[in-house]
Amino acid sequence: MKRILAFVLIIVLILSGCSNSKERQLERSQLLAVGDSICTWGEAQVFILTQNTTYGETYGQEIWSVSLGNESFGTYIRGALLEYLKLLLLADYGARQKGYTLSEAEYRSIQQAAETLYGELGDNAGRLGILKEDVKNAYTHYAMAQMFYRQTMTDAQLEVSDEEARVISVRIISSPLEQGYEQAESLARLLNEGHAATELGRSSEGVSIRDENLIRGKYSKDFDTLVFSLKNGQFSPVIQEGDAYLIVQCLSSFLAAETQVRKAEMEQAIREETLTQALTKYLPEASILYNPTLWEGWTMESYHGAPAIDFFRHVEELYK
């Protein structure tokens, strides 16, 4: 979540193997527990109402009944929201296990954000069974989880070099294997003699030509070794890749803007993998308890007419 975490599908796999402990029981008003981190039904409704506002106001309440194959959009959001709450509590648990604490200023900011959001609920708070303490806990769990995320991401060993992330532009001349190595070798010789690739493509059986921007890993390691060593304008020797012989011409050995985008993507992948590993570490010790009776008894349609609140609109208060 914001809005439903981008990598929540990874976390679903992490959490899917967790089962309830027979030694502990949740209280009737408690929806979820990860270790000693507790999410009450009132706190969960803060996030439910936020999703109801986010999607309901933008697309209308009919959005919940839209079919997504085997389930409705409302069912999908409900499942994703439960996984988000598990993730939130697991990160909160991890933060406290690492000894992270909130400052007095952060506690004051949490109190202010909770006061504001609770005020927006008005009389509906009592009707829905949401206490001011539930709202405060939601912001506290969020602040602790964000502290865990930030520190974990900061500790991630990024060190992605421009060379690792380098994006190049190439022209690939492809000749089918069934036409034989001789045709491909002849094409390579003619290309190096200065013949135009388009001309050779028209006069050779089955030959195709395409331009691509390449990153390492799309083709084989041998392909990468040869192609990423080419200089501008240079042709590769014949390379067998799958069901074709390829001759590659380097059009540009370094696309600066594309390389920076690729570098950022690689760094983000490292951060997310580091975060996944950090969270997974706590699963053996943090038993996850879940109250299905509470969670399975509601639908998004049941919140039609509920107050329009947005939990995330006030999280900036936590960082002032």
CORHU-V326874 format. One record per helix or strand. SS is the DSSP state (H for helix, E for strand). FROM is the first residue (numbers start at 1). TO is the last residue. If there is no record, write none. Layout:
BEGIN
SS&FROM&TO  SS&FROM&TO
END
This chain:
BEGIN
H&8&15  E&30&34  E&37&40  H&41&59  H&61&65  E&67&67  E&72&72  H&73&97  H&104&121  H&124&128  H&132&155  H&162&165  E&168&176  H&177&192  H&197&203  E&208&214  H&221&227  E&235&235  E&239&241  E&244&252  H&256&280  E&288&290  H&292&295  H&300&303  H&311&319
END
